[in-house]
Amino acid sequence: MINRTASITRFVIGMLLVALMAGCAGSATQESTGEYIDDSGITASVKSLIYDDPMLKVGQISVESHKGVVQLSGFVDSRQAATRAGELARSVKGVKSIKNSLIVK
């Protein structure tokens, strides 16, 4: 009886672990937990670089990251500013590509 109870307990624990790991896995459209954390760090790093650059106005630039792809959107004063924002984003470790959708106003 004790042996059967222990087997059932191990089985249930094993199934819970499998379910938890499946919940952390990513897919083509959804990030895994690790990817989400990496993208949060990428986004923070890009925002910090943009904030520290005197050519750029951070309040006018939005930064989002998904699976290492950085999306820049918003408004800038010149084409040079849009290019500069892209260069800064590209310099961050972990960035795979840039989608620079900044609009010159």
C-alpha positions as CSV (number, residue, x, y, z in Angstrom):
1,M,0.0,0.0,0.0
2,I,2.8,2.4,0.9
3,N,4.7,1.5,-2.2
4,R,1.6,2.2,-4.4
5,T,1.0,5.6,-2.7
6,A,4.6,6.6,-3.3
7,S,4.4,5.6,-6.9
8,I,1.2,7.6,-7.4
9,T,2.8,10.6,-5.6
10,R,5.9,10.4,-7.9
11,F,3.7,10.2,-11.0
12,V,1.6,13.3,-10.0
13,I,4.7,15.3,-9.1
14,G,6.3,14.3,-12.5
15,M,3.2,15.3,-14.4
16,L,3.2,18.7,-12.6
17,L,6.8,19.3,-13.5
18,V,6.1,18.5,-17.1
19,A,3.2,20.9,-17.1
20,L,5.3,23.6,-15.6
21,M,8.1,23.2,-18.1
22,A,5.6,23.2,-21.0
23,G,4.2,26.5,-19.6
24,C,7.7,28.1,-19.8
25,A,8.4,27.0,-23.4
26,G,8.2,29.5,-26.2
27,S,6.5,29.2,-29.6
28,A,6.7,31.0,-32.9
29,T,4.4,33.8,-31.6
30,Q,4.9,33.6,-27.8
31,E,8.1,34.2,-25.9
32,S,9.4,31.7,-23.3
33,T,10.1,33.0,-19.8
34,G,13.8,33.3,-20.6
35,E,13.2,35.2,-23.9
36,Y,10.8,37.6,-22.1
37,I,13.5,38.4,-19.5
38,D,16.2,38.8,-22.2
39,D,13.9,41.1,-24.2
40,S,13.1,43.2,-21.1
41,G,16.8,43.7,-20.6
42,I,17.3,44.6,-24.3
43,T,14.5,47.1,-24.1
44,A,15.8,48.7,-20.9
45,S,19.4,49.0,-22.4
46,V,18.2,50.6,-25.7
47,K,16.0,53.0,-23.8
48,S,18.9,53.9,-21.5
49,L,21.2,54.6,-24.5
50,I,18.5,56.7,-26.2
51,Y,17.9,58.6,-23.0
52,D,21.6,59.4,-22.6
53,D,22.0,60.6,-26.2
54,P,21.7,64.4,-26.5
55,M,20.6,64.1,-30.1
56,L,17.5,62.1,-29.2
57,K,14.3,63.0,-27.3
58,V,13.4,59.9,-25.3
59,G,9.8,60.9,-24.8
60,Q,9.2,60.8,-28.5
61,I,10.7,57.3,-29.1
62,S,9.0,54.0,-28.1
63,V,11.1,50.8,-27.8
64,E,9.7,47.3,-27.8
65,S,11.6,44.0,-28.1
66,H,10.3,40.5,-29.1
67,K,12.7,37.6,-29.5
68,G,15.7,39.9,-30.0
69,V,14.0,42.1,-32.6
70,V,13.8,45.7,-31.5
71,Q,11.0,47.9,-32.8
72,L,11.6,51.6,-32.7
73,S,8.6,53.9,-33.3
74,G,7.6,57.4,-32.7
75,F,8.8,60.8,-33.9
76,V,12.2,62.4,-34.3
77,D,13.4,65.7,-35.6
78,S,15.7,64.5,-38.4
79,R,16.7,61.5,-40.5
80,Q,20.1,61.6,-38.6
81,A,18.2,61.1,-35.3
82,A,16.4,58.1,-36.7
83,T,19.6,56.6,-37.9
84,R,21.3,57.3,-34.6
85,A,18.5,55.6,-32.6
86,G,18.9,52.5,-34.9
87,E,22.7,52.5,-34.4
88,L,22.3,52.7,-30.6
89,A,19.8,49.8,-30.6
90,R,22.0,47.7,-32.8
91,S,24.9,48.1,-30.3
92,V,23.1,46.3,-27.5
93,K,24.1,42.7,-26.9
94,G,21.3,40.3,-27.8
95,V,19.7,42.4,-30.5
96,K,19.1,40.3,-33.6
97,S,17.6,42.9,-35.9
98,I,16.0,46.4,-35.8
99,K,12.7,47.5,-37.2
100,N,13.2,51.3,-37.4
101,S,9.7,52.8,-37.8
102,L,10.7,56.3,-36.6
103,I,9.0,59.1,-38.4
104,V,10.7,62.4,-39.2
105,K,8.4,65.3,-38.4
